[in-house]
Amino acid sequence: MLSFRVEPEVAEKVREMSVYLGVSQSEMISEALRTHINMLAARRDALVYQENPLTPEELAFASVERWTPAEDWSEWADAAG
C-alpha cells in the first residue's frame, strides 16, 4: 500500500477524471503508476541495450524469425474430413 500527498489541484483532477472514466480513484492512480513505471523500465532497458548490444552469437537466430514453411500446408485443414 502506498500513501502520498499531492497538490489540491492534482487531487481535484484525479477526482474529475475518475468520475469521467467511471473507475475508482485508487484504480486510476494504480494504472497510471503502473504505466509510468513500465515506461521508465523500458527507457532503462534501452540504455542497457545501447551499452551492451547483442553479440553476433546472440544475433545468430535473428534470421529464423523470417522463416516460412517450405511447402503449402493449407490443404491439411480439409484432409481430416
PyMOL commands that place a pseudoatom at each C-alpha (Angstrom):
pseudoatom trace, name=CA, resn=MET, resi=1, chain=A, elem=C, hetatm=0, pos=[0.000, 0.000, 0.000]
pseudoatom trace, name=CA, resn=LEU, resi=2, chain=A, elem=C, hetatm=0, pos=[1.244, 3.467, -0.881]
pseudoatom trace, name=CA, resn=SER, resi=3, chain=A, elem=C, hetatm=0, pos=[0.101, 6.738, 0.537]
pseudoatom trace, name=CA, resn=PHE, resi=4, chain=A, elem=C, hetatm=0, pos=[1.306, 10.146, -0.604]
pseudoatom trace, name=CA, resn=ARG, resi=5, chain=A, elem=C, hetatm=0, pos=[0.238, 13.757, -0.754]
pseudoatom trace, name=CA, resn=VAL, resi=6, chain=A, elem=C, hetatm=0, pos=[-0.474, 15.720, -3.895]
pseudoatom trace, name=CA, resn=GLU, resi=7, chain=A, elem=C, hetatm=0, pos=[-1.375, 19.333, -4.527]
pseudoatom trace, name=CA, resn=PRO, resi=8, chain=A, elem=C, hetatm=0, pos=[-5.090, 20.083, -4.172]
pseudoatom trace, name=CA, resn=GLU, resi=9, chain=A, elem=C, hetatm=0, pos=[-5.334, 20.880, -7.900]
pseudoatom trace, name=CA, resn=VAL, resi=10, chain=A, elem=C, hetatm=0, pos=[-3.953, 17.446, -8.792]
pseudoatom trace, name=CA, resn=ALA, resi=11, chain=A, elem=C, hetatm=0, pos=[-6.313, 15.750, -6.331]
pseudoatom trace, name=CA, resn=GLU, resi=12, chain=A, elem=C, hetatm=0, pos=[-9.260, 17.545, -7.946]
pseudoatom trace, name=CA, resn=LYS, resi=13, chain=A, elem=C, hetatm=0, pos=[-8.162, 16.459, -11.421]
pseudoatom trace, name=CA, resn=VAL, resi=14, chain=A, elem=C, hetatm=0, pos=[-7.906, 12.877, -10.167]
pseudoatom trace, name=CA, resn=ARG, resi=15, chain=A, elem=C, hetatm=0, pos=[-11.435, 13.075, -8.779]
pseudoatom trace, name=CA, resn=GLU, resi=16, chain=A, elem=C, hetatm=0, pos=[-12.791, 14.575, -12.009]
pseudoatom trace, name=CA, resn=MET, resi=17, chain=A, elem=C, hetatm=0, pos=[-11.105, 12.027, -14.252]
pseudoatom trace, name=CA, resn=SER, resi=18, chain=A, elem=C, hetatm=0, pos=[-12.091, 9.060, -12.105]
pseudoatom trace, name=CA, resn=VAL, resi=19, chain=A, elem=C, hetatm=0, pos=[-15.735, 10.150, -12.297]
pseudoatom trace, name=CA, resn=TYR, resi=20, chain=A, elem=C, hetatm=0, pos=[-15.416, 10.741, -16.051]
pseudoatom trace, name=CA, resn=LEU, resi=21, chain=A, elem=C, hetatm=0, pos=[-13.837, 7.315, -16.586]
pseudoatom trace, name=CA, resn=GLY, resi=22, chain=A, elem=C, hetatm=0, pos=[-16.185, 5.566, -14.179]
pseudoatom trace, name=CA, resn=VAL, resi=23, chain=A, elem=C, hetatm=0, pos=[-13.390, 3.988, -12.149]
pseudoatom trace, name=CA, resn=SER, resi=24, chain=A, elem=C, hetatm=0, pos=[-12.251, 4.432, -8.591]
pseudoatom trace, name=CA, resn=GLN, resi=25, chain=A, elem=C, hetatm=0, pos=[-9.536, 6.956, -7.868]
pseudoatom trace, name=CA, resn=SER, resi=26, chain=A, elem=C, hetatm=0, pos=[-7.390, 4.169, -6.495]
pseudoatom trace, name=CA, resn=GLU, resi=27, chain=A, elem=C, hetatm=0, pos=[-7.752, 2.098, -9.669]
pseudoatom trace, name=CA, resn=MET, resi=28, chain=A, elem=C, hetatm=0, pos=[-6.966, 5.083, -11.882]
pseudoatom trace, name=CA, resn=ILE, resi=29, chain=A, elem=C, hetatm=0, pos=[-3.868, 6.068, -9.891]
pseudoatom trace, name=CA, resn=SER, resi=30, chain=A, elem=C, hetatm=0, pos=[-2.685, 2.453, -9.725]
pseudoatom trace, name=CA, resn=GLU, resi=31, chain=A, elem=C, hetatm=0, pos=[-2.993, 2.049, -13.510]
pseudoatom trace, name=CA, resn=ALA, resi=32, chain=A, elem=C, hetatm=0, pos=[-1.266, 5.376, -14.171]
pseudoatom trace, name=CA, resn=LEU, resi=33, chain=A, elem=C, hetatm=0, pos=[1.591, 4.465, -11.839]
pseudoatom trace, name=CA, resn=ARG, resi=34, chain=A, elem=C, hetatm=0, pos=[1.962, 1.010, -13.398]
pseudoatom trace, name=CA, resn=THR, resi=35, chain=A, elem=C, hetatm=0, pos=[2.064, 2.527, -16.889]
pseudoatom trace, name=CA, resn=HIS, resi=36, chain=A, elem=C, hetatm=0, pos=[4.637, 5.122, -15.843]
pseudoatom trace, name=CA, resn=ILE, resi=37, chain=A, elem=C, hetatm=0, pos=[6.855, 2.535, -14.151]
pseudoatom trace, name=CA, resn=ASN, resi=38, chain=A, elem=C, hetatm=0, pos=[6.714, 0.359, -17.289]
pseudoatom trace, name=CA, resn=MET, resi=39, chain=A, elem=C, hetatm=0, pos=[7.763, 3.365, -19.399]
pseudoatom trace, name=CA, resn=LEU, resi=40, chain=A, elem=C, hetatm=0, pos=[10.698, 4.084, -17.081]
pseudoatom trace, name=CA, resn=ALA, resi=41, chain=A, elem=C, hetatm=0, pos=[11.744, 0.429, -17.178]
pseudoatom trace, name=CA, resn=ALA, resi=42, chain=A, elem=C, hetatm=0, pos=[11.616, 0.461, -20.992]
pseudoatom trace, name=CA, resn=ARG, resi=43, chain=A, elem=C, hetatm=0, pos=[13.878, 3.522, -21.071]
pseudoatom trace, name=CA, resn=ARG, resi=44, chain=A, elem=C, hetatm=0, pos=[16.291, 1.803, -18.696]
pseudoatom trace, name=CA, resn=ASP, resi=45, chain=A, elem=C, hetatm=0, pos=[16.260, -1.353, -20.830]
pseudoatom trace, name=CA, resn=ALA, resi=46, chain=A, elem=C, hetatm=0, pos=[17.005, 0.728, -23.934]
pseudoatom trace, name=CA, resn=LEU, resi=47, chain=A, elem=C, hetatm=0, pos=[20.019, 2.291, -22.219]
pseudoatom trace, name=CA, resn=VAL, resi=48, chain=A, elem=C, hetatm=0, pos=[21.266, -1.107, -21.089]
pseudoatom trace, name=CA, resn=TYR, resi=49, chain=A, elem=C, hetatm=0, pos=[20.926, -2.394, -24.653]
pseudoatom trace, name=CA, resn=GLN, resi=50, chain=A, elem=C, hetatm=0, pos=[22.858, 0.600, -26.002]
pseudoatom trace, name=CA, resn=GLU, resi=51, chain=A, elem=C, hetatm=0, pos=[25.643, -0.019, -23.500]
pseudoatom trace, name=CA, resn=ASN, resi=52, chain=A, elem=C, hetatm=0, pos=[25.640, -3.793, -24.111]
pseudoatom trace, name=CA, resn=PRO, resi=53, chain=A, elem=C, hetatm=0, pos=[24.443, -4.572, -27.642]
pseudoatom trace, name=CA, resn=LEU, resi=54, chain=A, elem=C, hetatm=0, pos=[23.742, -8.142, -28.657]
pseudoatom trace, name=CA, resn=THR, resi=55, chain=A, elem=C, hetatm=0, pos=[26.759, -10.184, -29.675]
pseudoatom trace, name=CA, resn=PRO, resi=56, chain=A, elem=C, hetatm=0, pos=[26.991, -11.937, -33.051]
pseudoatom trace, name=CA, resn=GLU, resi=57, chain=A, elem=C, hetatm=0, pos=[26.262, -15.217, -31.257]
pseudoatom trace, name=CA, resn=GLU, resi=58, chain=A, elem=C, hetatm=0, pos=[23.078, -13.759, -29.770]
pseudoatom trace, name=CA, resn=LEU, resi=59, chain=A, elem=C, hetatm=0, pos=[22.038, -12.470, -33.194]
pseudoatom trace, name=CA, resn=ALA, resi=60, chain=A, elem=C, hetatm=0, pos=[22.588, -15.864, -34.859]
pseudoatom trace, name=CA, resn=PHE, resi=61, chain=A, elem=C, hetatm=0, pos=[18.893, -16.782, -34.738]
pseudoatom trace, name=CA, resn=ALA, resi=62, chain=A, elem=C, hetatm=0, pos=[17.580, -13.394, -35.909]
pseudoatom trace, name=CA, resn=SER, resi=63, chain=A, elem=C, hetatm=0, pos=[17.028, -14.687, -39.437]
pseudoatom trace, name=CA, resn=VAL, resi=64, chain=A, elem=C, hetatm=0, pos=[14.985, -17.650, -38.153]
pseudoatom trace, name=CA, resn=GLU, resi=65, chain=A, elem=C, hetatm=0, pos=[12.049, -15.373, -37.353]
pseudoatom trace, name=CA, resn=ARG, resi=66, chain=A, elem=C, hetatm=0, pos=[11.616, -14.817, -41.083]
pseudoatom trace, name=CA, resn=TRP, resi=67, chain=A, elem=C, hetatm=0, pos=[11.465, -18.500, -41.964]
pseudoatom trace, name=CA, resn=THR, resi=68, chain=A, elem=C, hetatm=0, pos=[8.268, -19.738, -43.552]
pseudoatom trace, name=CA, resn=PRO, resi=69, chain=A, elem=C, hetatm=0, pos=[7.114, -23.281, -44.321]
pseudoatom trace, name=CA, resn=ALA, resi=70, chain=A, elem=C, hetatm=0, pos=[8.861, -24.795, -47.331]
pseudoatom trace, name=CA, resn=GLU, resi=71, chain=A, elem=C, hetatm=0, pos=[5.579, -26.256, -48.557]
pseudoatom trace, name=CA, resn=ASP, resi=72, chain=A, elem=C, hetatm=0, pos=[1.984, -25.118, -48.669]
pseudoatom trace, name=CA, resn=TRP, resi=73, chain=A, elem=C, hetatm=0, pos=[0.233, -26.957, -45.808]
pseudoatom trace, name=CA, resn=SER, resi=74, chain=A, elem=C, hetatm=0, pos=[-3.062, -25.047, -46.042]
pseudoatom trace, name=CA, resn=GLU, resi=75, chain=A, elem=C, hetatm=0, pos=[-4.937, -28.030, -47.556]
pseudoatom trace, name=CA, resn=TRP, resi=76, chain=A, elem=C, hetatm=0, pos=[-4.269, -30.096, -44.436]
pseudoatom trace, name=CA, resn=ALA, resi=77, chain=A, elem=C, hetatm=0, pos=[-7.245, -28.468, -42.739]
pseudoatom trace, name=CA, resn=ASP, resi=78, chain=A, elem=C, hetatm=0, pos=[-9.502, -30.139, -45.358]
pseudoatom trace, name=CA, resn=ALA, resi=79, chain=A, elem=C, hetatm=0, pos=[-7.743, -33.538, -45.222]
pseudoatom trace, name=CA, resn=ALA, resi=80, chain=A, elem=C, hetatm=0, pos=[-9.456, -34.595, -41.980]
pseudoatom trace, name=CA, resn=GLY, resi=81, chain=A, elem=C, hetatm=0, pos=[-12.842, -34.734, -43.438]
for i in range(1, 81): cmd.bond("trace and resi %d" % i, "trace and resi %d" % (i + 1))
show_as sticks, trace
zoom trace
